Amino acid sequence: MSVDVKKLEGAAKTFPVLVNQAVVAGRLGPRRTMALKEGKRFLQLCMTPAPDPYSMPSVVELKSVAPLGNEGDDWSGVVRVGGYPNNFNVTDKDGVITSVRSARVVLEVVEG
C-alpha cells in the first residue's frame, strides 16, 4: 500500500478527539451491511499504513451509519472506541476445558 504516512500523521492534528475516541486513517476495503433495531449500519474494512517497510499493515473494521467510500479510497476520521465481552471455552490436548475472557473492539465512526 503506497500511502503518504506524513500526510496521514498530519491528519491526526486536524481532528479533535475526546476520551475513548481515536483518529483512524487508511485505505478502505470491502463493505458489508448489518440490520439493527436502530436501522441499517455499514461495516467496512480499513487498512492502515504499516509503520515500516518490514511490518504488516493493520486492518480494522469501521462501523458507520452511511457508507464511508468505495473500496480503494483513502479515508481518515474520528472513531469512538467501544466493545463488548467475548467469553469462550477452549479445550487443550488433554481434554481440560478452560474459560477464556476476552473482548471484541468496535470502532464506530463519529459522524457529523
C-alpha angles and dihedrals in degrees: 000000000000107000130153098244093188089057091051093047088052089053089065089066092056095056118072110216132196131204111302091020130107140183115244124189129175148095120310120239134185119336131212134179133233128196116224134171087257091054139265119340129192122223115196132175118234122194112208121206117269114249091234139004092265098053131082117246116246120246120208132176117234122204117208143163093229130033112273095212142287128309108279096027119126113239136182131177149121122289133191111234111225139143148156139236118281111196123176142153127244127195119213125212091271092056095253111147116217126187113229120203113202138144139237114223118218121196109199118189114241101228129194 
